[in-house]
Amino acid sequence: MYRHDLNLVLCRNDGSPMPKSSLFNASKRILRKAGLSEDLTIHSLRHTYAVIMLEAGADIKFVQEQLGHGSVQITSDVYAHISKKLEKRNIDKYEEYTSRIFGSENQKPGDLWGTQPQ
């Protein structure tokens, strides 16, 4: 009987927990074959995946679901250290978008409606 109730990412074929030693030994073999440091933990690889996804522009809700966090807030709190980079990228996107709408970087939003002071 498969143990769906445990909802494990890494498990035995029946869904039951895998012994830590098996998990760590398999991880070290995979890291060695990939030419990566055997000191990397499964958790560090998970963290790296999340950071790369966020930096690549993935929606935080998607990343939250991928990681299995109970809420977007948890994901946001854990990965707040990259928020400055994401913030800059979002501001840059906004500026690029609004410059296309308003026609140039010199034109202001109010210029379209004639509300800018003369």
Secondary structure, DSSP 8 states (H G I E B T S, - for coil): ---GGG--SSB-TTS-B--HHHHHHHHHHHHHHHT--TT--HHHHHHHHHHHHHHTT--HHHHHHHHT-S-HHHHHHHTGGGHHHHHHHHHHHHHHHHHHHHSSSS--GGGGGT-S--
